């Protein structure tokens, strides 16, 4: 179990990556964890995203979904379909229930590829 200082450092790195997700793109918790060299830490990325609503400067948290394109973090966006609506404004398409992104491969941003040196 990481200590609080390590957790805060990891969370900061997660937020740095999330800030780089382009408009109209999404990535997954696992893709962020993999980019940060913590391949098995997708859940910890999720914890960071859950805590992101307390940040002074907002990040585009709506652009982080699970590996199947499900909006698993939508509960942290208030009531209704706020997370889906933010993504729809960015031309991301959904199933009829606004639960899962359709054509995820067309919208997916992989930080390992996009931020490779």
Secondary structure, 3 states (H helix, E strand, C coil): CCCHHHHHHHHHHHHHHHCCCCCCCEEEHHHHHHHCCCCCCHHHHHHHHHHHHHCCCCCCHHHEECCCCECCCHHHHCCCCHHHHHHHCCCCCECCCCCEECCHHHHECCHHHHCCC
